[in-house]
Amino acid sequence: IVVILLPAWLGIGFILYFLLREPLPYPCPQCAANVSARFNFCPSCKFNLRPTCPECRREVQLDDRFCPHCAAELKGGHTTGLQGNTPAGTDLGAAV
C-alpha cells in the first residue's frame, strides 16, 4: 500500500514546493544588483521596477508609448518612476 501512495505524495509535495517557494531574484535593469521579484524599487539605486501610468496609475511596460489601460501618452516611452534618480537638489553622496 505504501508503494501505491508514494507517487501521489511526491506529486503533491512537488506542486506545493512550486506554489509556496520564494520567487527567484533577478538583476536590476539599471545597476545589475540582484533584487527580489517582490520588490517595487531597487534597494541599491532606487530604480522603479514596476513603472506606472501617470493618468490611471496602473502598471505598464518600460517600452510602452501609450498606456494599454487608458491610452494616455507615456511621453516617448518614459513612464512615472522610470528614472531611479533622487528628487532635484538632493545628493545621496553627502553623508551626514
N, C-alpha and C positions, 0 to 999 in steps of 0.2 A: 504493500500500500504506500509506503514512503517513496518508493521509486516512481510510482504513478503521479504523486502530488508534487514531487520535486520540480519538474519543469514549470508547473503553474506558479509556484512560489518564486522561482527565478525570474519569470516573466513579470510578475507584479513588482518585484524588487527593482528590476531594470527600468520599468516605467516610472516608479516613484523616484528613483535616482534622477532621472532627467526632468521630472516635474519640480523637484524641490531643490535642485542644485543652484548655486550662485551663478549668474551669467558670467561668461568669460570676459576678462578685461581686454581692452583694445587701445591702440595708440591714439593720442590726441592728434587731430589733423594739423594743429599749429606748432606744437612743441615736441611731439612724439613721446611724451610721457605716458605710461600706462594708466588708464582711467577705468573705473568700474562702469559697466553698461548701465547702471542705475543713476549715475551722476548727471546733473544738468550742466555743470561747469567744470572745466579742468581745474584741479586744485593747484597746479603749477603755474598756469599762465592766464587763468580766468576766461579762457575761450568758451563761448556758448556752444555746447554740444547739441542743444536742441533749439535751433532758431525758430522764432515765431513771426507770424504776420503782424504788422503794426496796426492793422484795422480790426481783425477778428480774434487775434491772439491765439490762433491755432497753429500747431506745428507745421513747418514747411521744410522742404529740402534746401540744401545750400545753393544749388544751381537754379532754383526756380526763379523765373522772371515775374510771374503772376501767382497770386495765392490760388491754389486749386479749390478753396472753400468759398471765398468771397470775391475772387477776381481782382483784388487790389493789386496795383503795380508794386513790385518789390524793389524799385529803383536799381535797375541794372543787375539784378540777381543778388543784391545785398539785402539781407533781412535784419530785423531787430536783433541786436546782440551778436552778430557775426564777428565783429571785431572784439577781441578779448582785451582790448585796452581799458585802462582805467579812465575815469572822467577827466576832462581837461583841467590842467593845473595841478594835478596830483602827481607825486613822484614816490613810487614804492621803493626806490633805491635808497632814499634817505631814511635811515633807521633812527628811531628816537630813543 
